[in-house]
Amino acid sequence: MTEVALESNTAAGQGKVNLLGLPESKLIAFFETMGEKRFRAAQVLKWIHQLGVDNFDEMTNISKALREKLKANCEIRAPEVLRQLDSADGTRKFLIRVTGGSVVETVFIPDGERGTLCVSSQVGCSLDCSFCATGKQGFNRDLTAAEIIGQVWIAAQSFGQLRPNGPRKVTNVVMMGMGEPLMNFDNVVDAMNLMMHDNAYGISKRRVTLSTSGVVPQLDRLSQYTDACLAISLHAPNDELRNELVPINKKYPIAMLLASAKRYIESLPDTHRKITIEYTLIDQVNDRPEHAHQLAELLRDVPVKINLIPFNPFNLSNYKRVSNNAMRRFQDILMTEGYITTVRTTRGDDIDAACGQLAGEVNDITRRSERYRAQFSRAEPVTIVNQ
């Protein structure tokens, strides 16, 4: 993580370094290689991330000679917004084209004074969770740090957040969009550190959350580089059922995952933090009272709060949305057992922006999407046997 990795635009023939995705440590190292003082990094960070400037000529507290040098060798390049969709409930979805032609999705969810941005980390997803639309699209590549933080930059620009005295809209960021963040460790950590840096977006570490399906070796490294909040995408109370819903569980089973998550949370200086357990409730699959009791017992010695998520239907899935009665019954059991348990309100489903619905347009290198479409076109509806 100390090596300075500089993203260039050589594919477009320009050969310029893109400064958008460089955290302060890498920006300092970059300026030192140019023979410049370290404080230039703080100046440029503020211009890019606090004021939304992508033109070096506008950086008026930097000498003209340095501005000319930056113009010759660098750029500030966010990915392209292909389309913006606004939901009736105020949710906004950005379709963003990245290098190579694929499209990823970013979702902004307003809630009073709170504005949560759901950020993608990969083009498609290298995992294949059975209830998630992203996994059915296959996988193309990891997003660069500039493409990840670029989603925050784009959302902030769209609300005027980066203009002087403009409204601050993005108050929270969740790495819960397309992809598994820990499979793109270095770029995700660089982007999250920019989100939290005082000279960039200054978002509280309690308001930046990384969600993982359970890449245990990378989770074991995480506390060395960040103290962001942690969410575990669990979705089942036992290994047999989770193997069906979240296949990476076959490699890193629940006990191993929870032990790693507990180590992470215990390593943080803030002793009041809790792990968020995400549990997508699917009708007649993982929504029975016995599952709730199993989950309560499983989490007994882990500092958690539980977020129940109603499954949101999408093409290529025969799963059904959980009933309201089953949802309330599941929540009541967990609350009776002493757990803080919330139900995630479905937002943006009219523009396919709800949890689990993000798909984008993936130039799939795995042929997974092709296999799913062929399988779904001829398959009879199936239901996973409950454990």
C-alpha positions in Angstrom: 0.0 0.0 0.0 3.0 2.4 0.2 3.9 2.0 -3.4 2.8 4.9 -5.6 0.5 3.5 -8.2 -0.4 6.2 -10.7 -3.3 5.8 -13.1 -2.6 7.1 -16.5 -4.6 7.5 -19.7 -2.2 5.7 -22.0 -5.0 3.8 -23.6 -6.3 7.1 -25.0 -2.8 8.0 -26.1 -2.4 10.8 -23.7 0.0 9.2 -21.1 -1.1 11.6 -18.4 -1.4 10.8 -14.7 -4.9 11.0 -13.4 -4.8 12.8 -10.0 -8.4 12.2 -9.1 -7.8 8.8 -7.4 -4.6 9.6 -5.5 -4.9 9.8 -1.7 -2.7 12.3 0.1 0.2 9.9 0.7 0.5 9.1 -3.0 0.0 12.7 -4.1 2.8 13.8 -1.7 5.1 11.1 -3.2 4.1 12.2 -6.7 4.9 15.9 -6.1 8.2 14.9 -4.5 9.2 13.1 -7.7 8.5 16.3 -9.5 10.8 18.2 -7.1 7.9 20.0 -5.5 7.1 20.6 -1.8 4.8 18.2 0.1 2.2 20.9 0.9 1.2 21.0 -2.8 -0.7 17.7 -2.2 -3.1 19.4 0.3 -3.7 22.3 -2.1 -4.5 20.1 -5.0 -6.7 17.7 -2.9 -8.8 20.7 -1.8 -9.2 22.0 -5.4 -10.3 18.6 -6.7 -12.4 17.2 -4.0 -13.7 20.2 -2.1 -14.2 22.6 -4.9 -14.7 20.2 -7.8 -12.1 21.8 -10.0 -10.7 19.7 -12.9 -8.9 22.6 -14.7 -5.4 23.3 -13.4 -5.7 27.0 -14.6 -8.3 27.5 -11.9 -5.9 26.5 -9.1 -4.9 30.1 -8.3 -2.8 29.5 -5.2 -0.4 27.3 -7.3 2.4 29.0 -9.3 1.9 29.4 -13.0 5.0 27.3 -13.7 3.7 24.4 -11.6 0.2 24.7 -13.3 1.9 24.4 -16.7 3.9 21.4 -15.5 0.7 19.7 -14.2 -1.2 20.5 -17.5 1.6 18.8 -19.4 1.8 15.7 -17.3 -1.5 15.2 -15.4 -5.2 15.3 -15.7 -8.2 15.2 -13.4 -10.6 12.8 -15.1 -13.8 11.4 -13.7 -15.7 8.6 -15.5 -18.5 9.6 -17.9 -22.1 9.9 -16.8 -24.1 8.2 -19.4 -27.5 8.7 -17.8 -29.1 9.9 -14.7 -32.4 8.4 -13.4 -34.5 10.0 -10.7 -37.0 7.9 -8.7 -40.4 9.1 -7.5 -39.0 8.8 -3.9 -36.1 11.0 -4.5 -33.5 8.3 -5.1 -31.1 9.1 -7.9 -29.2 6.5 -10.0 -26.1 7.3 -12.2 -25.2 5.1 -15.0 -21.4 5.6 -15.4 -19.3 4.5 -18.3 -15.8 3.5 -17.4 -12.7 2.8 -19.5 -13.4 -0.3 -21.8 -17.0 0.6 -22.4 -18.7 -1.2 -19.5 -21.3 0.7 -17.4 -21.5 0.7 -13.6 -24.2 2.1 -11.4 -24.1 4.4 -8.4 -27.2 5.3 -6.3 -27.9 8.3 -4.1 -30.6 7.8 -1.4 -31.9 10.9 0.4 -33.4 10.7 3.8 -34.0 14.0 5.5 -30.6 15.6 6.3 -28.9 12.4 5.5 -27.8 11.5 2.0 -26.3 8.0 1.4 -24.3 7.2 -1.7 -24.0 3.5 -2.7 -20.7 3.1 -4.5 -19.5 0.3 -6.9 -16.1 -1.2 -6.7 -16.0 -3.6 -9.6 -17.4 -3.9 -13.2 -19.8 -6.7 -12.4 -18.8 -8.9 -9.6 -16.2 -11.7 -9.2 -18.6 -13.5 -6.8 -21.9 -15.0 -7.6 -24.4 -14.6 -4.8 -27.7 -16.2 -5.9 -30.0 -13.3 -5.0 -28.0 -10.5 -6.5 -28.5 -9.0 -10.0 -24.9 -7.8 -10.2 -23.5 -11.4 -10.0 -25.6 -12.5 -12.9 -23.9 -10.0 -15.2 -20.5 -11.7 -14.8 -17.3 -9.8 -14.2 -15.0 -7.6 -16.3 -12.4 -5.9 -14.0 -11.7 -4.0 -10.9 -12.5 -0.3 -10.9 -9.5 2.1 -10.4 -9.4 4.3 -7.4 -10.2 7.3 -9.7 -13.3 5.4 -10.9 -14.4 4.7 -7.4 -13.9 8.1 -5.9 -15.1 9.5 -9.2 -18.6 8.3 -8.3 -18.5 10.5 -5.1 -17.2 13.4 -7.2 -20.0 13.0 -9.7 -22.7 12.8 -7.1 -21.4 15.8 -5.2 -21.2 17.8 -8.4 -24.8 16.9 -9.3 -26.1 18.4 -6.1 -23.9 21.5 -6.2 -22.1 20.1 -3.2 -18.6 21.1 -4.5 -19.5 24.8 -5.1 -18.7 27.3 -2.4 -21.6 27.5 0.0 -23.4 24.8 -2.0 -25.6 22.3 -0.2 -23.8 19.3 1.3 -25.8 16.3 0.2 -23.5 13.2 0.4 -23.2 12.6 4.1 -22.7 8.8 4.1 -21.0 6.4 1.7 -21.6 2.7 1.6 -19.4 0.4 -0.5 -22.4 -1.8 -1.3 -22.8 -1.2 -5.0 -21.6 -3.5 -7.8 -18.8 -5.8 -6.8 -17.0 -7.2 -3.8 -14.9 -4.4 -2.3 -12.3 -6.6 -0.6 -11.5 -8.2 -4.0 -10.3 -4.8 -5.1 -8.5 -4.0 -1.8 -5.9 -1.4 -2.7 -8.2 0.8 -4.9 -11.1 0.6 -2.4 -8.9 1.6 0.5 -7.4 4.5 -1.4 -10.8 5.8 -2.3 -12.3 5.4 1.2 -9.3 7.2 2.6 -10.1 10.1 0.3 -13.7 10.1 1.3 -12.7 10.5 5.0 -9.7 12.9 4.5 -10.2 16.4 5.9 -8.7 17.9 2.7 -11.1 15.9 0.5 -14.7 15.0 1.4 -14.2 14.9 5.2 -16.9 12.3 5.8 -16.8 10.8 9.3 -15.3 7.3 9.6 -18.6 6.4 11.2 -20.3 7.3 8.0 -18.2 5.3 5.5 -19.1 1.6 5.5 -17.5 -1.3 3.6 -19.7 -4.3 3.0 -18.1 -7.7 2.3 -19.5 -11.1 1.6 -16.5 -12.6 3.4 -13.1 -12.4 1.8 -11.4 -13.3 5.1 -7.7 -12.8 4.2 -8.3 -9.3 3.0 -10.6 -8.5 6.0 -7.8 -9.6 8.2 -5.6 -6.9 6.6 -8.2 -4.1 6.6 -7.5 -2.6 10.1 -3.9 -1.8 9.0 -5.2 0.7 6.4 -8.6 2.1 7.5 -11.0 2.3 10.4 -14.2 2.6 8.3 -17.3 0.9 9.5 -17.9 -2.8 8.6 -20.9 -4.6 7.3 -21.1 -8.3 6.7 -23.3 -9.6 3.9 -24.5 -12.7 5.8 -28.0 -13.7 4.6 -28.1 -17.1 6.3 -27.7 -18.4 9.8 -25.9 -21.7 9.0 -23.2 -22.8 6.5 -25.4 -25.2 4.6 -27.9 -22.5 3.5 -25.2 -19.8 3.1 -23.2 -22.1 0.8 -26.3 -21.9 -1.6 -26.9 -18.2 -1.3 -23.3 -16.9 -0.9 -20.9 -19.4 -2.6 -17.7 -17.8 -1.1 -18.9 -19.3 2.2 -17.6 -22.7 1.0 -14.1 -21.2 1.2 -14.6 -19.0 4.2 -17.4 -20.4 6.4 -19.4 -18.3 8.8 -17.3 -19.0 11.9 -14.1 -17.9 10.2 -15.8 -14.8 8.8 -17.3 -13.7 12.1 -14.1 -14.3 13.9 -12.3 -12.1 11.4 -15.0 -9.4 11.6 -14.8 -9.4 15.4 -11.0 -9.0 15.2 -11.4 -6.0 13.0 -13.9 -4.3 15.2 -11.9 -4.9 18.3 -8.8 -3.4 16.7 -10.5 0.0 16.3 -9.8 2.8 18.9 -13.6 3.4 19.0 -14.8 0.8 21.4 -18.5 1.5 20.8 -18.6 0.3 17.2 -20.8 -2.5 16.0 -20.7 -4.7 12.9 -23.7 -4.4 10.7 -25.1 -7.7 9.7 -27.0 -7.6 6.4 -29.6 -10.2 6.0 -31.7 -10.3 2.8 -35.0 -12.1 3.5 -36.2 -14.2 0.6 -39.7 -15.8 0.7 -39.7 -19.4 1.8 -35.9 -19.6 1.7 -34.3 -18.0 4.8 -37.3 -16.2 6.4 -38.6 -18.8 8.8 -38.8 -18.4 12.6 -36.2 -21.1 13.1 -33.8 -19.1 10.9 -34.3 -16.1 13.1 -33.6 -18.2 16.3 -30.5 -19.7 14.7 -29.3 -16.2 13.7 -29.8 -14.9 17.2 -27.8 -17.8 18.7 -25.0 -17.5 16.0 -24.4 -13.8 16.8 -24.6 -14.1 20.6 -21.0 -13.1 21.3 -20.5 -10.7 18.4 -21.1 -6.9 18.7 -23.7 -6.4 16.0 -26.7 -4.6 14.8 -28.9 -6.3 12.2 -30.3 -4.8 9.0 -33.0 -6.9 7.4 -33.4 -6.3 3.7 -36.5 -7.5 1.7 -35.4 -9.2 -1.5 -36.0 -7.1 -4.5 -37.0 -9.1 -7.6 -35.0 -8.8 -10.9 -34.8 -10.7 -14.2 -32.9 -14.0 -14.0 -34.2 -14.8 -10.6 -37.1 -16.9 -9.4 -36.9 -15.7 -5.8 -39.8 -13.9 -4.4 -40.1 -10.9 -2.0 -40.7 -11.8 1.6 -44.2 -11.1 3.0 -44.7 -8.3 5.4 -45.9 -10.7 8.1 -42.8 -12.9 7.8 -40.6 -9.8 7.9 -42.2 -8.5 11.1 -42.1 -11.9 12.7 -38.4 -12.3 11.9 -37.6 -8.8 13.3 -39.7 -9.4 16.4 -37.8 -12.6 17.2 -34.4 -10.9 16.9 -35.5 -7.8 18.9 -36.9 -10.1 21.7 -33.5 -11.7 21.7 -32.0 -8.3 22.5 -30.6 -7.3 19.0 -31.0 -3.8 17.5 -32.8 -4.8 14.3 -33.9 -2.5 11.5 -35.7 -3.1 8.2 -34.2 -1.4 5.2 -36.8 0.6 3.4 -36.9 -0.3 -0.3 -35.9 2.8 -2.2 -35.6 3.4 -6.0 -37.1 0.1 -7.1 -39.0 2.0 -9.9 -35.6 2.7 -11.5 -34.0 -0.7 -10.5 -31.9 1.1 -7.9 -32.9 -0.9 -4.9 -30.6 -3.2 -3.0 -29.6 -6.2 -5.1 -30.9 -4.8 -8.4 -27.8 -3.0 -9.7 -26.7 -4.6 -12.9 -25.1 -2.0 -15.2 -23.7 -3.2 -18.6 -20.8 -5.6 -18.1 -18.5 -6.7 -20.9 -18.4 -10.1 -19.2 -15.1 -12.0 -19.5 -16.4 -15.0 -17.6 -19.4 -15.9 -19.8 -21.4 -16.2 -16.6 -24.1 -13.9 -17.9 -24.5 -15.9 -21.0 -24.9 -19.1 -19.1 -27.5 -17.6 -16.7 -29.6 -16.3 -19.6 -29.6 -19.6 -21.3 -30.4 -21.4 -18.0 -33.1 -19.1 -17.0 -34.8 -19.2 -20.4 -35.4 -23.0 -20.1 -35.6 -23.5 -16.3 -38.6 -24.2 -14.2 -39.0 -22.1 -11.1 -36.9 -23.6 -8.3 -36.7 -23.1 -4.5 -33.7 -23.7 -2.4 -34.4 -26.4 0.2 -34.5 -24.7 3.7 -31.9 -25.8 6.2 
